């Protein structure tokens, strides 16, 4: 069965340092789809049919890309596995522009999380602290959810282990953020549960990303934030907001922007500085400020 091949492939990649959480889910779903068709090997027609069923161009690209990587791995062992054409569903060229929350909107979201119905004792504290931490640090949602007690370093520093690109980093916290986290941890440590994740679900385990996204959407509605938007606000936009606000606070001199972007890329865990520079492109006000400052410097005869 293809499921056994998927398990072997994922285990090998994870042993090499890749996390592949979403990829594993995709490939197991593909294996079930292929098994239902009676396939014992990867077939291009089956892979394309499964990818075509995805809800968006981006999702179709990701589905087929994951199957292609698996197929190349298996084809090296058994030529009966077909390798689908990787270019059939090209990656979308445009990244969706993020929604940048105002400081007031962030405060409204955190306050609204404190009004959630208590379906379990720490629910309000979990989500007010989680949303506040992401907004104040720019952590990826998965990074915040993966935090364990051992990751809480002395002097208000978080150890972010083996993140999206398999790298670890240290994230220092502002004293106000560290204090808020400590207040939450005072409550969290009183729970007599074996799971050592910082943020727990009602079942006393790590919270799933789908539950966090669902709860965030509810909180945004409860807070009345961006009610006129047709496209829903995302929790990931808190990370975009942190990056944008950070860049807005730096000097618009060219050398200062470069240094600030390098520091921000390290803090955010970007492996390529181009991902950090994207925030300049995605936020017209930042580009306008930098262009205006550059023009003033040129007119004044100074070197930017």
Secondary structure in CASP SS format (residue, H / E / C, confidence):
PFRMAT SS
TARGET T0000
AUTHOR 0000-0000-0000
METHOD secondary structure of the structure
MODEL  1
X C 1.00
X H 1.00
X H 1.00
X H 1.00
X H 1.00
X H 1.00
X H 1.00
X H 1.00
X H 1.00
X H 1.00
X H 1.00
X H 1.00
X H 1.00
X H 1.00
X H 1.00
X C 1.00
X C 1.00
X C 1.00
X C 1.00
X C 1.00
X H 1.00
X H 1.00
X H 1.00
X H 1.00
X H 1.00
X H 1.00
X H 1.00
X H 1.00
X H 1.00
X H 1.00
X H 1.00
X H 1.00
X H 1.00
X H 1.00
X H 1.00
X H 1.00
X C 1.00
X C 1.00
X C 1.00
X C 1.00
X C 1.00
X C 1.00
X C 1.00
X H 1.00
X H 1.00
X H 1.00
X H 1.00
X H 1.00
X H 1.00
X H 1.00
X H 1.00
X H 1.00
X C 1.00
X C 1.00
X C 1.00
X C 1.00
X H 1.00
X H 1.00
X H 1.00
X H 1.00
X H 1.00
X H 1.00
X H 1.00
X H 1.00
X H 1.00
X H 1.00
X H 1.00
X H 1.00
X H 1.00
X H 1.00
X H 1.00
X H 1.00
X H 1.00
X H 1.00
X H 1.00
X C 1.00
X C 1.00
X C 1.00
X C 1.00
X C 1.00
X C 1.00
X C 1.00
X C 1.00
X C 1.00
X C 1.00
X C 1.00
X C 1.00
X C 1.00
X C 1.00
X C 1.00
X C 1.00
X C 1.00
X C 1.00
X C 1.00
X C 1.00
X C 1.00
X C 1.00
X C 1.00
X C 1.00
X C 1.00
X C 1.00
X C 1.00
X H 1.00
X H 1.00
X H 1.00
X H 1.00
X H 1.00
X H 1.00
X H 1.00
X H 1.00
X H 1.00
X H 1.00
X H 1.00
X C 1.00
X C 1.00
X C 1.00
X C 1.00
X C 1.00
X C 1.00
X C 1.00
X C 1.00
X C 1.00
X H 1.00
X H 1.00
X H 1.00
X H 1.00
X H 1.00
X H 1.00
X H 1.00
X H 1.00
X H 1.00
X H 1.00
X H 1.00
X H 1.00
X H 1.00
X H 1.00
X H 1.00
X C 1.00
X C 1.00
X C 1.00
X H 1.00
X H 1.00
X H 1.00
X H 1.00
X H 1.00
X C 1.00
X C 1.00
X E 1.00
X H 1.00
X H 1.00
X H 1.00
X E 1.00
X E 1.00
X C 1.00
X C 1.00
X C 1.00
X E 1.00
X E 1.00
X E 1.00
X E 1.00
X C 1.00
X C 1.00
X C 1.00
X C 1.00
X C 1.00
X C 1.00
X C 1.00
X C 1.00
X E 1.00
X E 1.00
X E 1.00
X E 1.00
X C 1.00
X C 1.00
X H 1.00
X H 1.00
X H 1.00
X H 1.00
X H 1.00
X H 1.00
X H 1.00
X H 1.00
X H 1.00
X H 1.00
X H 1.00
X H 1.00
X H 1.00
X H 1.00
X C 1.00
X C 1.00
X C 1.00
X C 1.00
X C 1.00
X C 1.00
X C 1.00
X C 1.00
X E 1.00
X C 1.00
X C 1.00
X E 1.00
X C 1.00
X C 1.00
X C 1.00
X C 1.00
X C 1.00
X E 1.00
X C 1.00
X C 1.00
X H 1.00
X H 1.00
X H 1.00
X H 1.00
X H 1.00
X H 1.00
X H 1.00
X H 1.00
X H 1.00
X H 1.00
X H 1.00
X H 1.00
X H 1.00
X H 1.00
X H 1.00
X C 1.00
X C 1.00
X C 1.00
X C 1.00
X C 1.00
X C 1.00
X C 1.00
X C 1.00
X C 1.00
X C 1.00
X C 1.00
X C 1.00
X H 1.00
X H 1.00
X H 1.00
X H 1.00
X H 1.00
X H 1.00
X H 1.00
X H 1.00
X H 1.00
X H 1.00
X H 1.00
X H 1.00
X H 1.00
X C 1.00
X C 1.00
X C 1.00
X C 1.00
X C 1.00
X H 1.00
X H 1.00
X H 1.00
X H 1.00
X H 1.00
X H 1.00
X H 1.00
X H 1.00
X H 1.00
X H 1.00
X H 1.00
X H 1.00
X H 1.00
X H 1.00
X H 1.00
X C 1.00
X C 1.00
X C 1.00
X C 1.00
X H 1.00
X H 1.00
X H 1.00
X H 1.00
X H 1.00
X H 1.00
X H 1.00
X H 1.00
X H 1.00
X H 1.00
X C 1.00
X H 1.00
X H 1.00
X H 1.00
X H 1.00
X H 1.00
X H 1.00
X H 1.00
X H 1.00
X H 1.00
X H 1.00
X H 1.00
X H 1.00
X H 1.00
X H 1.00
X H 1.00
X H 1.00
X C 1.00
X C 1.00
X C 1.00
X C 1.00
X C 1.00
END
